[in-house]
Amino acid sequence: MRTHILLLCTGNLCRSPMAEGLMRAWLPSHGLFSAGLCALDGAPADPMAVALMREAGIDIAAHRSRRLAGWMLAEAGLVYTMEAAQAAWLRRVHPRHARKIARLGDPCGADIPDPHGQSRVAFEQCYAAIRRAVQARLPTWLPETDRPLAMRSSALS
């Protein structure tokens, strides 16, 4: 059975599109989609996010933002936010879905910092935090034999 994972941030311009792109590369058998809690529908991903992901070999240029809708929560088996406060708010507003809502960075004990409107360094730090969080969660999503070979390497930081 295919697991649908919803990734949420504020505007669906930087963090959730980068996380979705990375996870599409590492989890091709999962249904992945992203949205923003305060997004305006149809905006392209931040150009800095697009460039950084392109350098990582992941194309998010076609991404267009969209605001969270109820059907997304209903369809998702797992919902990950970028900040603890976002997860707490979402659980309060949508208590029916509370059991499947978590902060993506929980295994690392950290929020994923919002780089919107900041420097390239902020985007690099954000992407590194996303990679760490996704790597930490891989064991819950995939058995060891199904994890990408690159993810089994201890050389990754």
C-alpha positions as a printed Julia matrix, in Angstrom:
157×3 Matrix{Float64}:
  0.0    0.0     0.0
  1.29   3.42   -0.96
  1.86   5.87    1.9
  0.88   9.47    1.19
  3.03  12.03    2.97
  2.03  15.69    3.23
  4.78  18.24    3.91
  3.77  21.62    5.29
  5.48  24.94    5.86
  4.27  28.52    5.9
  4.21  29.64    2.27
  5.02  26.45    0.33
  7.86  28.31   -1.38
 11.07  27.05    0.26
 11.06  24.36    2.94
  8.23  22.05    1.95
  9.1   22.12   -1.79
 12.75  21.28   -0.95
 11.66  18.49    1.41
  9.2   17.17   -1.18
 11.87  17.18   -3.89
 14.4   15.38   -1.71
 11.85  12.83   -0.55
 10.66  12.17   -4.12
 14.26  11.3    -4.98
 14.71   9.03   -1.95
 11.17   7.62   -1.62
  9.89   7.12   -5.17
  7.23   4.62   -4.08
  5.58   7.07   -1.68
  2.9    9.56   -2.61
  4.29  12.97   -1.67
  2.75  16.4    -1.78
  3.25  19.74   -0.09
  1.31  22.82    0.88
  1.55  25.95    2.97
 -0.46  27.02    5.97
 -0.53  30.61    4.63
  0.3   29.99    0.97
 -0.97  31.87   -2.02
 -1.9   29.39   -4.73
  0.26  29.25   -7.85
  3.52  30.95   -6.83
  6.76  29.33   -8.01
  9.29  27.98   -5.53
 11.83  30.51   -4.32
 14.58  30.88   -6.98
 17.27  30.2    -4.37
 15.54  26.94   -3.39
 15.25  25.94   -7.05
 18.95  26.66   -7.68
 20.14  24.84   -4.57
 18.05  21.77   -5.32
 19.2   21.77   -8.95
 22.79  21.64   -7.67
 21.77  18.6    -5.6
 20.42  16.97   -8.77
 16.76  17.54   -7.89
 14.44  19.62  -10.07
 11.71  21.57   -8.26
 11.33  24.27  -10.94
  7.79  23.16  -11.84
  6.59  23.5    -8.24
  3.68  25.87   -7.61
  2.53  26.79   -4.13
 -0.82  25.85   -2.73
 -2.67  26.46    0.5
 -3.49  23.58    2.81
 -6.95  22.14    2.15
 -8.95  19.65    4.18
 -8.77  16.97    1.49
 -4.97  16.97    1.84
 -5.15  16.06    5.52
 -7.74  13.38    4.77
 -5.62  11.8     2.02
 -2.3   11.89    3.85
 -1.24   9.0     6.02
  1.52  11.15    7.53
  1.7   14.93    7.88
  4.97  16.7     8.64
  5.38  20.36    9.51
  8.62  22.31    9.59
  8.08  23.82   13.04
  6.76  22.5    16.35
  4.36  25.45   16.6
  2.89  24.55   13.2
  2.29  20.95   14.3
  0.68  22.08   17.58
 -1.6   24.53   15.76
 -2.58  21.94   13.16
 -3.45  19.4    15.88
 -5.66  21.97   17.64
 -7.45  23.06   14.46
 -7.75  19.53   13.0
 -7.96  17.19   16.03
 -9.36  14.38   13.89
 -5.96  14.15   12.16
 -3.79  14.8    15.24
 -2.34  11.27   15.41
 -0.67  11.6    12.01
  0.77  15.12   12.47
  4.41  15.6    13.55
  7.28  17.99   13.08
  9.66  16.7    10.39
 12.69  17.55   12.53
 11.48  15.77   15.69
 14.11  13.0    15.45
 16.78  15.73   15.43
 15.03  17.8    18.09
 14.84  20.89   15.91
 12.63  23.02   13.72
 13.59  23.41   10.06
 14.58  27.1     9.79
 12.69  29.26    7.29
 15.16  30.71    4.76
 12.6   32.82    2.86
 14.05  36.21    1.99
 17.44  35.33    3.42
 20.89  34.55    2.05
 22.11  31.46    0.22
 23.74  30.34    3.47
 20.3   30.27    5.13
 18.99  28.08    2.27
 21.98  25.75    2.58
 21.4   25.44    6.34
 17.72  24.77    5.74
 18.47  22.07    3.17
 21.01  20.46    5.51
 18.4   20.39    8.29
 15.86  18.82    5.91
 18.39  16.16    4.85
 19.18  15.31    8.48
 15.5   15.07    9.38
 14.63  12.91    6.37
 17.64  10.64    6.98
 16.6   10.24   10.62
 13.06   9.28    9.59
 13.99   6.83    6.81
 13.93   3.8     9.14
 10.27   4.47    9.92
  9.35   4.78    6.25
 11.43   2.01    4.66
 13.07  -1.24    5.65
 16.87  -1.24    5.42
 16.86  -3.25    2.19
 14.72  -0.65    0.44
 16.7    2.42    1.51
 18.73   4.08   -1.23
 22.33   2.94   -1.23
 23.54   6.49   -0.65
 21.48   6.7     2.54
 23.26   3.67    4.05
 26.57   5.52    3.94
 27.84   6.9     7.25
 29.78   9.5     5.27
 26.65  11.58    4.76
 26.25  14.5     7.13
